Amino acid sequence: MNAKNTYGFVSLACGAMCLILAVGGRAIAAGVFGYLAGGRR
């Protein structure tokens, strides 16, 4: 594995992690908001 492949893999892994965190963060925020809104009623 040369440096170029290693850099590409790290970049891809970071991009995937950021995407997963963004989607997961939205899901968690929506779930918490929905729980609070439902609990107030």
PDB file of all heavy atoms in Angstrom:
ATOM      1  N   MET A   1       0.852  -1.189   0.000  1.00  0.00           N
ATOM      2  CA  MET A   1       0.000   0.000   0.000  1.00  0.00           C
ATOM      3  C   MET A   1       0.894   1.248   0.000  1.00  0.00           C
ATOM      4  O   MET A   1       1.687   1.435   0.909  1.00  0.00           O
ATOM      5  CB  MET A   1      -0.832  -0.012   1.284  1.00  0.00           C
ATOM      6  CG  MET A   1      -2.264   0.380   1.040  1.00  0.00           C
ATOM      7  SD  MET A   1      -3.231   0.121   2.514  1.00  0.00           S
ATOM      8  CE  MET A   1      -4.467   1.345   2.238  1.00  0.00           C
ATOM      9  N   ASN A   2       0.756   2.066  -0.998  1.00  0.00           N
ATOM     10  CA  ASN A   2       1.592   3.263  -1.045  1.00  0.00           C
ATOM     11  C   ASN A   2       0.891   4.450  -0.390  1.00  0.00           C
ATOM     12  O   ASN A   2      -0.245   4.360   0.041  1.00  0.00           O
ATOM     13  CB  ASN A   2       2.004   3.579  -2.492  1.00  0.00           C
ATOM     14  CG  ASN A   2       0.804   3.863  -3.371  1.00  0.00           C
ATOM     15  OD1 ASN A   2      -0.240   4.232  -2.866  1.00  0.00           O
ATOM     16  ND2 ASN A   2       0.949   3.690  -4.666  1.00  0.00           N
ATOM     17  N   ALA A   3       1.597   5.570  -0.316  1.00  0.00           N
ATOM     18  CA  ALA A   3       1.063   6.747   0.368  1.00  0.00           C
ATOM     19  C   ALA A   3      -0.227   7.259  -0.265  1.00  0.00           C
ATOM     20  O   ALA A   3      -1.138   7.677   0.433  1.00  0.00           O
ATOM     21  CB  ALA A   3       2.114   7.834   0.395  1.00  0.00           C
ATOM     22  N   LYS A   4      -0.296   7.201  -1.586  1.00  0.00           N
ATOM     23  CA  LYS A   4      -1.489   7.719  -2.266  1.00  0.00           C
ATOM     24  C   LYS A   4      -2.725   6.905  -1.890  1.00  0.00           C
ATOM     25  O   LYS A   4      -3.770   7.464  -1.589  1.00  0.00           O
ATOM     26  CB  LYS A   4      -1.261   7.678  -3.779  1.00  0.00           C
ATOM     27  CG  LYS A   4      -2.294   8.494  -4.538  1.00  0.00           C
ATOM     28  CD  LYS A   4      -1.918   8.610  -6.009  1.00  0.00           C
ATOM     29  CE  LYS A   4      -2.894   9.508  -6.738  1.00  0.00           C
ATOM     30  NZ  LYS A   4      -2.575   9.611  -8.156  1.00  0.00           N
ATOM     31  N   ASN A   5      -2.593   5.576  -1.878  1.00  0.00           N
ATOM     32  CA  ASN A   5      -3.723   4.737  -1.498  1.00  0.00           C
ATOM     33  C   ASN A   5      -4.102   4.951  -0.039  1.00  0.00           C
ATOM     34  O   ASN A   5      -5.275   4.976   0.308  1.00  0.00           O
ATOM     35  CB  ASN A   5      -3.382   3.256  -1.722  1.00  0.00           C
ATOM     36  CG  ASN A   5      -3.410   2.894  -3.199  1.00  0.00           C
ATOM     37  OD1 ASN A   5      -3.977   3.603  -4.013  1.00  0.00           O
ATOM     38  ND2 ASN A   5      -2.786   1.779  -3.535  1.00  0.00           N
ATOM     39  N   THR A   6      -3.095   5.102   0.815  1.00  0.00           N
ATOM     40  CA  THR A   6      -3.357   5.315   2.239  1.00  0.00           C
ATOM     41  C   THR A   6      -4.109   6.619   2.440  1.00  0.00           C
ATOM     42  O   THR A   6      -5.092   6.671   3.176  1.00  0.00           O
ATOM     43  CB  THR A   6      -2.031   5.367   3.027  1.00  0.00           C
ATOM     44  OG1 THR A   6      -1.335   4.145   2.807  1.00  0.00           O
ATOM     45  CG2 THR A   6      -2.291   5.531   4.503  1.00  0.00           C
ATOM     46  N   TYR A   7      -3.682   7.673   1.767  1.00  0.00           N
ATOM     47  CA  TYR A   7      -4.349   8.979   1.891  1.00  0.00           C
ATOM     48  C   TYR A   7      -5.795   8.892   1.408  1.00  0.00           C
ATOM     49  O   TYR A   7      -6.708   9.406   2.053  1.00  0.00           O
ATOM     50  CB  TYR A   7      -3.580  10.013   1.080  1.00  0.00           C
ATOM     51  CG  TYR A   7      -4.220  11.374   1.139  1.00  0.00           C
ATOM     52  CD1 TYR A   7      -4.085  12.176   2.278  1.00  0.00           C
ATOM     53  CD2 TYR A   7      -4.987  11.853   0.076  1.00  0.00           C
ATOM     54  CE1 TYR A   7      -4.685  13.417   2.346  1.00  0.00           C
ATOM     55  CE2 TYR A   7      -5.588  13.093   0.138  1.00  0.00           C
ATOM     56  CZ  TYR A   7      -5.437  13.879   1.268  1.00  0.00           C
ATOM     57  OH  TYR A   7      -6.035  15.105   1.338  1.00  0.00           O
ATOM     58  N   GLY A   8      -5.996   8.205   0.283  1.00  0.00           N
ATOM     59  CA  GLY A   8      -7.347   8.059  -0.256  1.00  0.00           C
ATOM     60  C   GLY A   8      -8.251   7.295   0.702  1.00  0.00           C
ATOM     61  O   GLY A   8      -9.404   7.657   0.904  1.00  0.00           O
ATOM     62  N   PHE A   9      -7.715   6.246   1.324  1.00  0.00           N
ATOM     63  CA  PHE A   9      -8.505   5.448   2.266  1.00  0.00           C
ATOM     64  C   PHE A   9      -8.879   6.259   3.495  1.00  0.00           C
ATOM     65  O   PHE A   9     -10.023   6.232   3.940  1.00  0.00           O
ATOM     66  CB  PHE A   9      -7.700   4.206   2.672  1.00  0.00           C
ATOM     67  CG  PHE A   9      -8.422   3.366   3.695  1.00  0.00           C
ATOM     68  CD1 PHE A   9      -9.478   2.568   3.308  1.00  0.00           C
ATOM     69  CD2 PHE A   9      -8.045   3.397   5.024  1.00  0.00           C
ATOM     70  CE1 PHE A   9     -10.153   1.802   4.242  1.00  0.00           C
ATOM     71  CE2 PHE A   9      -8.710   2.636   5.968  1.00  0.00           C
ATOM     72  CZ  PHE A   9      -9.775   1.829   5.577  1.00  0.00           C
ATOM     73  N   VAL A  10      -7.910   6.998   4.020  1.00  0.00           N
ATOM     74  CA  VAL A  10      -8.174   7.823   5.211  1.00  0.00           C
ATOM     75  C   VAL A  10      -9.214   8.899   4.882  1.00  0.00           C
ATOM     76  O   VAL A  10     -10.132   9.146   5.661  1.00  0.00           O
ATOM     77  CB  VAL A  10      -6.867   8.479   5.708  1.00  0.00           C
ATOM     78  CG1 VAL A  10      -7.157   9.511   6.799  1.00  0.00           C
ATOM     79  CG2 VAL A  10      -5.922   7.403   6.236  1.00  0.00           C
ATOM     80  N   SER A  11      -9.080   9.509   3.715  1.00  0.00           N
ATOM     81  CA  SER A  11     -10.030  10.537   3.298  1.00  0.00           C
ATOM     82  C   SER A  11     -11.433   9.950   3.162  1.00  0.00           C
ATOM     83  O   SER A  11     -12.408  10.537   3.612  1.00  0.00           O
ATOM     84  CB  SER A  11      -9.579  11.125   1.964  1.00  0.00           C
ATOM     85  OG  SER A  11     -10.488  12.120   1.548  1.00  0.00           O
ATOM     86  N   LEU A  12     -11.525   8.777   2.549  1.00  0.00           N
ATOM     87  CA  LEU A  12     -12.813   8.113   2.374  1.00  0.00           C
ATOM     88  C   LEU A  12     -13.421   7.739   3.720  1.00  0.00           C
ATOM     89  O   LEU A  12     -14.606   7.955   3.965  1.00  0.00           O
ATOM     90  CB  LEU A  12     -12.614   6.850   1.519  1.00  0.00           C
ATOM     91  CG  LEU A  12     -13.901   6.078   1.216  1.00  0.00           C
ATOM     92  CD1 LEU A  12     -14.805   6.903   0.314  1.00  0.00           C
ATOM     93  CD2 LEU A  12     -13.552   4.767   0.514  1.00  0.00           C
ATOM     94  N   ALA A  13     -12.603   7.202   4.617  1.00  0.00           N
ATOM     95  CA  ALA A  13     -13.090   6.809   5.942  1.00  0.00           C
ATOM     96  C   ALA A  13     -13.600   8.023   6.710  1.00  0.00           C
ATOM     97  O   ALA A  13     -14.644   7.977   7.356  1.00  0.00           O
ATOM     98  CB  ALA A  13     -11.971   6.119   6.716  1.00  0.00           C
ATOM     99  N   CYS A  14     -12.871   9.137   6.625  1.00  0.00           N
ATOM    100  CA  CYS A  14     -13.268  10.358   7.327  1.00  0.00           C
ATOM    101  C   CYS A  14     -14.584  10.885   6.762  1.00  0.00           C
ATOM    102  O   CYS A  14     -15.465  11.275   7.509  1.00  0.00           O
ATOM    103  CB  CYS A  14     -12.170  11.415   7.185  1.00  0.00           C
ATOM    104  SG  CYS A  14     -12.536  12.915   8.111  1.00  0.00           S
ATOM    105  N   GLY A  15     -14.707  10.857   5.439  1.00  0.00           N
ATOM    106  CA  GLY A  15     -15.931  11.327   4.805  1.00  0.00           C
ATOM    107  C   GLY A  15     -17.129  10.477   5.212  1.00  0.00           C
ATOM    108  O   GLY A  15     -18.199  10.988   5.513  1.00  0.00           O
ATOM    109  N   ALA A  16     -16.936   9.156   5.251  1.00  0.00           N
ATOM    110  CA  ALA A  16     -18.018   8.248   5.648  1.00  0.00           C
ATOM    111  C   ALA A  16     -18.402   8.491   7.104  1.00  0.00           C
ATOM    112  O   ALA A  16     -19.577   8.520   7.449  1.00  0.00           O
ATOM    113  CB  ALA A  16     -17.568   6.799   5.449  1.00  0.00           C
ATOM    114  N   MET A  17     -17.393   8.696   7.966  1.00  0.00           N
ATOM    115  CA  MET A  17     -17.653   8.927   9.386  1.00  0.00           C
ATOM    116  C   MET A  17     -18.447  10.216   9.575  1.00  0.00           C
ATOM    117  O   MET A  17     -19.416  10.252  10.331  1.00  0.00           O
ATOM    118  CB  MET A  17     -16.307   9.041  10.120  1.00  0.00           C
ATOM    119  CG  MET A  17     -16.493   9.154  11.602  1.00  0.00           C
ATOM    120  SD  MET A  17     -16.612   7.540  12.331  1.00  0.00           S
ATOM    121  CE  MET A  17     -15.286   7.655  13.489  1.00  0.00           C
ATOM    122  N   CYS A  18     -18.034  11.269   8.846  1.00  0.00           N
ATOM    123  CA  CYS A  18     -18.736  12.547   8.957  1.00  0.00           C
ATOM    124  C   CYS A  18     -20.188  12.397   8.503  1.00  0.00           C
ATOM    125  O   CYS A  18     -21.096  12.928   9.129  1.00  0.00           O
ATOM    126  CB  CYS A  18     -18.037  13.605   8.105  1.00  0.00           C
ATOM    127  SG  CYS A  18     -16.442  14.093   8.784  1.00  0.00           S
ATOM    128  N   LEU A  19     -20.411  11.655   7.428  1.00  0.00           N
ATOM    129  CA  LEU A  19     -21.764  11.452   6.911  1.00  0.00           C
ATOM    130  C   LEU A  19     -22.610  10.695   7.921  1.00  0.00           C
ATOM    131  O   LEU A  19     -23.749  11.066   8.208  1.00  0.00           O
ATOM    132  CB  LEU A  19     -21.687  10.666   5.592  1.00  0.00           C
ATOM    133  CG  LEU A  19     -23.035  10.424   4.914  1.00  0.00           C
ATOM    134  CD1 LEU A  19     -23.657  11.752   4.485  1.00  0.00           C
ATOM    135  CD2 LEU A  19     -22.841   9.542   3.687  1.00  0.00           C
ATOM    136  N   ILE A  20     -22.043   9.619   8.502  1.00  0.00           N
ATOM    137  CA  ILE A  20     -22.764   8.824   9.498  1.00  0.00           C
ATOM    138  C   ILE A  20     -23.102   9.677  10.726  1.00  0.00           C
ATOM    139  O   ILE A  20     -24.216   9.632  11.239  1.00  0.00           O
ATOM    140  CB  ILE A  20     -21.920   7.590   9.900  1.00  0.00           C
ATOM    141  CG1 ILE A  20     -21.847   6.618   8.719  1.00  0.00           C
ATOM    142  CG2 ILE A  20     -22.522   6.902  11.123  1.00  0.00           C
ATOM    143  CD1 ILE A  20     -20.827   5.520   8.908  1.00  0.00           C
ATOM    144  N   LEU A  21     -22.135  10.471  11.168  1.00  0.00           N
ATOM    145  CA  LEU A  21     -22.374  11.322  12.336  1.00  0.00           C
ATOM    146  C   LEU A  21     -23.442  12.370  12.038  1.00  0.00           C
ATOM    147  O   LEU A  21     -24.285  12.651  12.895  1.00  0.00           O
ATOM    148  CB  LEU A  21     -21.068  12.011  12.747  1.00  0.00           C
ATOM    149  CG  LEU A  21     -20.058  11.097  13.424  1.00  0.00           C
ATOM    150  CD1 LEU A  21     -18.759  11.864  13.676  1.00  0.00           C
ATOM    151  CD2 LEU A  21     -20.587  10.558  14.743  1.00  0.00           C
ATOM    152  N   ALA A  22     -23.427  12.932  10.838  1.00  0.00           N
ATOM    153  CA  ALA A  22     -24.416  13.944  10.473  1.00  0.00           C
ATOM    154  C   ALA A  22     -25.819  13.344  10.465  1.00  0.00           C
ATOM    155  O   ALA A  22     -26.749  13.895  11.040  1.00  0.00           O
ATOM    156  CB  ALA A  22     -24.078  14.526   9.102  1.00  0.00           C
ATOM    157  N   VAL A  23     -25.961  12.176   9.830  1.00  0.00           N
ATOM    158  CA  VAL A  23     -27.268  11.508   9.765  1.00  0.00           C
ATOM    159  C   VAL A  23     -27.702  11.058  11.156  1.00  0.00           C
ATOM    160  O   VAL A  23     -28.844  11.269  11.561  1.00  0.00           O
ATOM    161  CB  VAL A  23     -27.209  10.307   8.801  1.00  0.00           C
ATOM    162  CG1 VAL A  23     -28.513   9.507   8.863  1.00  0.00           C
ATOM    163  CG2 VAL A  23     -26.940  10.794   7.380  1.00  0.00           C
ATOM    164  N   GLY A  24     -26.778  10.446  11.908  1.00  0.00           N
ATOM    165  CA  GLY A  24     -27.091   9.982  13.259  1.00  0.00           C
ATOM    166  C   GLY A  24     -27.457  11.138  14.175  1.00  0.00           C
ATOM    167  O   GLY A  24     -28.393  11.050  14.960  1.00  0.00           O
ATOM    168  N   GLY A  25     -26.722  12.238  14.043  1.00  0.00           N
ATOM    169  CA  GLY A  25     -26.991  13.409  14.876  1.00  0.00           C
ATOM    170  C   GLY A  25     -28.382  13.962  14.600  1.00  0.00           C
ATOM    171  O   GLY A  25     -29.111  14.320  15.524  1.00  0.00           O
ATOM    172  N   ARG A  26     -28.772  13.999  13.343  1.00  0.00           N
ATOM    173  CA  ARG A  26     -30.108  14.487  13.004  1.00  0.00           C
ATOM    174  C   ARG A  26     -31.180  13.555  13.558  1.00  0.00           C
ATOM    175  O   ARG A  26     -32.194  13.996  14.065  1.00  0.00           O
ATOM    176  CB  ARG A  26     -30.253  14.567  11.478  1.00  0.00           C
ATOM    177  CG  ARG A  26     -29.537  15.770  10.894  1.00  0.00           C
ATOM    178  CD  ARG A  26     -29.824  15.874   9.412  1.00  0.00           C
ATOM    179  NE  ARG A  26     -29.065  16.955   8.798  1.00  0.00           N
ATOM    180  CZ  ARG A  26     -29.103  17.221   7.503  1.00  0.00           C
ATOM    181  NH1 ARG A  26     -29.822  16.467   6.698  1.00  0.00           N
ATOM    182  NH2 ARG A  26     -28.398  18.229   7.015  1.00  0.00           N
ATOM    183  N   ALA A  27     -30.951  12.250  13.445  1.00  0.00           N
ATOM    184  CA  ALA A  27     -31.921  11.270  13.928  1.00  0.00           C
ATOM    185  C   ALA A  27     -32.085  11.390  15.440  1.00  0.00           C
ATOM    186  O   ALA A  27     -33.198  11.364  15.954  1.00  0.00           O
ATOM    187  CB  ALA A  27     -31.470   9.859  13.552  1.00  0.00           C
ATOM    188  N   ILE A  28     -30.950  11.540  16.143  1.00  0.00           N
ATOM    189  CA  ILE A  28     -31.001  11.669  17.601  1.00  0.00           C
ATOM    190  C   ILE A  28     -31.701  12.967  17.989  1.00  0.00           C
ATOM    191  O   ILE A  28     -32.560  12.985  18.865  1.00  0.00           O
ATOM    192  CB  ILE A  28     -29.570  11.619  18.183  1.00  0.00           C
ATOM    193  CG1 ILE A  28     -29.004  10.215  18.013  1.00  0.00           C
ATOM    194  CG2 ILE A  28     -29.595  12.028  19.659  1.00  0.00           C
ATOM    195  CD1 ILE A  28     -27.513  10.135  18.314  1.00  0.00           C
ATOM    196  N   ALA A  29     -31.362  14.069  17.321  1.00  0.00           N
ATOM    197  CA  ALA A  29     -31.982  15.362  17.617  1.00  0.00           C
ATOM    198  C   ALA A  29     -33.490  15.299  17.365  1.00  0.00           C
ATOM    199  O   ALA A  29     -34.282  15.773  18.172  1.00  0.00           O
ATOM    200  CB  ALA A  29     -31.352  16.448  16.756  1.00  0.00           C
ATOM    201  N   ALA A  30     -33.890  14.670  16.257  1.00  0.00           N
ATOM    202  CA  ALA A  30     -35.308  14.550  15.930  1.00  0.00           C
ATOM    203  C   ALA A  30     -36.012  13.681  16.969  1.00  0.00           C
ATOM    204  O   ALA A  30     -37.128  13.968  17.382  1.00  0.00           O
ATOM    205  CB  ALA A  30     -35.472  13.945  14.530  1.00  0.00           C
ATOM    206  N   GLY A  31     -35.343  12.610  17.398  1.00  0.00           N
ATOM    207  CA  GLY A  31     -35.936  11.718  18.395  1.00  0.00           C
ATOM    208  C   GLY A  31     -36.118  12.421  19.731  1.00  0.00           C
ATOM    209  O   GLY A  31     -37.162  12.308  20.371  1.00  0.00           O
ATOM    210  N   VAL A  32     -35.096  13.164  20.161  1.00  0.00           N
ATOM    211  CA  VAL A  32     -35.190  13.902  21.426  1.00  0.00           C
ATOM    212  C   VAL A  32     -36.276  14.964  21.336  1.00  0.00           C
ATOM    213  O   VAL A  32     -37.080  15.129  22.246  1.00  0.00           O
ATOM    214  CB  VAL A  32     -33.827  14.556  21.761  1.00  0.00           C
ATOM    215  CG1 VAL A  32     -33.959  15.508  22.955  1.00  0.00           C
ATOM    216  CG2 VAL A  32     -32.794  13.464  22.073  1.00  0.00           C
ATOM    217  N   PHE A  33     -36.309  15.693  20.225  1.00  0.00           N
ATOM    218  CA  PHE A  33     -37.322  16.742  20.044  1.00  0.00           C
ATOM    219  C   PHE A  33     -38.729  16.137  20.061  1.00  0.00           C
ATOM    220  O   PHE A  33     -39.633  16.653  20.712  1.00  0.00           O
ATOM    221  CB  PHE A  33     -37.075  17.461  18.716  1.00  0.00           C
ATOM    222  CG  PHE A  33     -38.049  18.585  18.490  1.00  0.00           C
ATOM    223  CD1 PHE A  33     -37.910  19.775  19.171  1.00  0.00           C
ATOM    224  CD2 PHE A  33     -39.101  18.443  17.596  1.00  0.00           C
ATOM    225  CE1 PHE A  33     -38.812  20.819  18.964  1.00  0.00           C
ATOM    226  CE2 PHE A  33     -40.002  19.469  17.385  1.00  0.00           C
ATOM    227  CZ  PHE A  33     -39.853  20.656  18.072  1.00  0.00           C
ATOM    228  N   GLY A  34     -38.882  15.018  19.348  1.00  0.00           N
ATOM    229  CA  GLY A  34     -40.181  14.337  19.307  1.00  0.00           C
ATOM    230  C   GLY A  34     -40.587  13.836  20.685  1.00  0.00           C
ATOM    231  O   GLY A  34     -41.748  13.946  21.079  1.00  0.00           O
ATOM    232  N   TYR A  35     -39.625  13.326  21.451  1.00  0.00           N
ATOM    233  CA  TYR A  35     -39.904  12.831  22.798  1.00  0.00           C
ATOM    234  C   TYR A  35     -40.344  13.968  23.712  1.00  0.00           C
ATOM    235  O   TYR A  35     -41.323  13.859  24.443  1.00  0.00           O
ATOM    236  CB  TYR A  35     -38.653  12.143  23.356  1.00  0.00           C
ATOM    237  CG  TYR A  35     -38.800  11.716  24.789  1.00  0.00           C
ATOM    238  CD1 TYR A  35     -39.516  10.571  25.109  1.00  0.00           C
ATOM    239  CD2 TYR A  35     -38.210  12.462  25.819  1.00  0.00           C
ATOM    240  CE1 TYR A  35     -39.653  10.188  26.433  1.00  0.00           C
ATOM    241  CE2 TYR A  35     -38.353  12.081  27.136  1.00  0.00           C
ATOM    242  CZ  TYR A  35     -39.075  10.938  27.444  1.00  0.00           C
ATOM    243  OH  TYR A  35     -39.218  10.552  28.747  1.00  0.00           O
ATOM    244  N   LEU A  36     -39.630  15.096  23.633  1.00  0.00           N
ATOM    245  CA  LEU A  36     -39.984  16.252  24.467  1.00  0.00           C
ATOM    246  C   LEU A  36     -41.335  16.815  24.071  1.00  0.00           C
ATOM    247  O   LEU A  36     -42.160  17.146  24.923  1.00  0.00           O
ATOM    248  CB  LEU A  36     -38.891  17.331  24.326  1.00  0.00           C
ATOM    249  CG  LEU A  36     -37.554  16.974  24.949  1.00  0.00           C
ATOM    250  CD1 LEU A  36     -36.538  18.074  24.646  1.00  0.00           C
ATOM    251  CD2 LEU A  36     -37.675  16.787  26.459  1.00  0.00           C
ATOM    252  N   ALA A  37     -41.579  16.913  22.764  1.00  0.00           N
ATOM    253  CA  ALA A  37     -42.860  17.446  22.291  1.00  0.00           C
ATOM    254  C   ALA A  37     -43.994  16.506  22.711  1.00  0.00           C
ATOM    255  O   ALA A  37     -45.058  16.962  23.126  1.00  0.00           O
ATOM    256  CB  ALA A  37     -42.827  17.591  20.766  1.00  0.00           C
ATOM    257  N   GLY A  38     -43.759  15.196  22.630  1.00  0.00           N
ATOM    258  CA  GLY A  38     -44.801  14.231  23.008  1.00  0.00           C
ATOM    259  C   GLY A  38     -45.018  14.224  24.525  1.00  0.00           C
ATOM    260  O   GLY A  38     -46.139  14.052  24.994  1.00  0.00           O
ATOM    261  N   GLY A  39     -43.958  14.439  25.280  1.00  0.00           N
ATOM    262  CA  GLY A  39     -44.075  14.416  26.729  1.00  0.00           C
ATOM    263  C   GLY A  39     -44.801  15.631  27.283  1.00  0.00           C
ATOM    264  O   GLY A  39     -45.429  15.562  28.329  1.00  0.00           O
ATOM    265  N   ARG A  40     -44.752  16.719  26.559  1.00  0.00           N
ATOM    266  CA  ARG A  40     -45.408  17.943  27.029  1.00  0.00           C
ATOM    267  C   ARG A  40     -46.910  17.891  26.848  1.00  0.00           C
ATOM    268  O   ARG A  40     -47.643  18.576  27.534  1.00  0.00           O
ATOM    269  CB  ARG A  40     -44.851  19.142  26.236  1.00  0.00           C
ATOM    270  CG  ARG A  40     -43.438  19.491  26.646  1.00  0.00           C
ATOM    271  CD  ARG A  40     -42.927  20.658  25.830  1.00  0.00           C
ATOM    272  NE  ARG A  40     -41.520  20.969  26.153  1.00  0.00           N
ATOM    273  CZ  ARG A  40     -40.794  21.828  25.498  1.00  0.00           C
ATOM    274  NH1 ARG A  40     -41.305  22.471  24.444  1.00  0.00           N
ATOM    275  NH2 ARG A  40     -39.553  22.060  25.843  1.00  0.00           N
ATOM    276  N   ARG A  41     -47.362  17.073  25.890  1.00  0.00           N
ATOM    277  CA  ARG A  41     -48.793  17.044  25.601  1.00  0.00           C
ATOM    278  C   ARG A  41     -49.585  16.291  26.648  1.00  0.00           C
ATOM    279  O   ARG A  41     -49.234  15.299  27.141  1.00  0.00           O
ATOM    280  CB  ARG A  41     -49.024  16.411  24.226  1.00  0.00           C
ATOM    281  CG  ARG A  41     -48.568  17.359  23.127  1.00  0.00           C
ATOM    282  CD  ARG A  41     -48.749  16.738  21.768  1.00  0.00           C
ATOM    283  NE  ARG A  41     -48.208  17.626  20.744  1.00  0.00           N
ATOM    284  CZ  ARG A  41     -48.061  17.254  19.480  1.00  0.00           C
ATOM    285  NH1 ARG A  41     -48.397  16.067  19.074  1.00  0.00           N
ATOM    286  NH2 ARG A  41     -47.579  18.115  18.608  1.00  0.00           N
TER     287      ARG A  41
END
